[in-house]
Amino acid sequence: MLFLHTHTIAKNCKGEIINNTSCITLCHMPIITIRISEEEKKKLESYGNISKITREAIKFYINSKRTQKTIRKLKQLQEKHKLKTSAEDDLMLIKEDRER
């Protein structure tokens, strides 16, 4: 991504004021492309900015997969060590801890 910002007053790296400058900022984020139907696109647009929605969905997906992995590990530990708590109990404790 390339962002172009135009400022009437700006400061250089030394903090000195510079007039009528343009600042180009390079954003080193990867770009992905997805194919969706026109109907799906219209539905997404009705909820807001498609890029923002897609980023949120990807974050949700990643967190969901991480949670599934954690649950599997907890269940394996419970089977191996015959713990007295369930994976659901442990997850509830983890969620409560994260909310603090």
C-alpha positions in Angstrom: 0.0 0.0 0.0 1.1 3.5 -0.7 -0.3 6.4 1.3 0.2 10.0 0.2 -0.3 12.7 2.8 -0.1 16.4 1.9 0.6 18.8 4.8 0.8 22.6 4.7 3.0 22.5 7.8 5.1 19.5 8.8 8.1 18.7 10.9 11.2 16.9 9.7 12.9 14.2 11.7 14.8 16.9 13.6 11.6 18.6 14.7 12.1 21.6 12.4 9.0 23.0 10.7 8.9 22.6 6.9 6.1 24.2 4.9 4.2 22.7 1.9 5.5 19.2 2.1 4.3 15.9 0.9 4.9 12.7 2.9 4.8 9.3 1.3 4.3 6.4 3.7 4.9 2.8 2.6 2.9 0.2 4.4 4.5 -3.2 4.2 1.3 -5.3 4.6 0.6 -8.2 2.2 -2.4 -7.8 -0.1 -4.8 -10.7 -0.6 -7.5 -11.1 -3.2 -10.7 -13.0 -2.8 -13.4 -13.9 -5.2 -17.0 -13.6 -4.0 -20.3 -13.4 -5.8 -22.0 -10.0 -6.5 -24.7 -10.9 -4.0 -22.1 -11.6 -1.3 -20.4 -8.3 -2.1 -23.6 -6.4 -1.7 -24.4 -8.1 1.6 -20.9 -7.3 2.9 -21.2 -3.7 1.8 -24.4 -3.3 3.7 -22.4 -4.0 6.9 -19.7 -1.5 6.1 -16.2 -1.4 4.6 -15.4 -4.7 3.0 -11.7 -4.5 3.8 -12.4 -3.9 7.4 -15.0 -6.7 7.6 -12.6 -9.1 5.9 -9.7 -8.3 8.3 -12.1 -8.8 11.3 -13.3 -12.1 9.8 -9.7 -13.3 9.3 -8.8 -12.3 12.9 -11.9 -14.2 14.1 -11.0 -17.3 12.1 -7.4 -17.3 13.4 -8.6 -16.9 17.0 -11.2 -19.7 16.5 -8.5 -22.0 15.2 -6.2 -21.1 18.1 -9.0 -21.9 20.5 -9.8 -25.2 18.9 -6.1 -26.1 19.2 -6.1 -25.1 22.8 -9.2 -27.3 23.5 -7.5 -30.3 21.8 -4.4 -29.8 23.9 -6.5 -29.5 27.1 -8.4 -32.7 26.3 -5.2 -34.6 25.6 -3.8 -33.4 28.9 -6.9 -34.4 30.7 -6.9 -37.9 29.2 -3.2 -38.3 30.0 -3.3 -37.0 33.5 -6.9 -37.7 34.5 -7.6 -34.2 35.7 -10.7 -33.5 37.7 -11.7 -30.5 35.6 -13.1 -30.4 32.1 -11.8 -28.6 29.1 -14.9 -26.4 29.3 -14.1 -25.5 32.9 -10.5 -24.6 32.0 -11.6 -22.5 29.0 -14.0 -20.6 31.2 -11.2 -19.9 33.6 -9.0 -18.7 30.7 -11.7 -16.4 29.4 -12.2 -14.9 32.9 -8.5 -14.3 33.2 -8.3 -12.6 29.8 -11.2 -10.3 30.6 -9.4 -8.9 33.7 
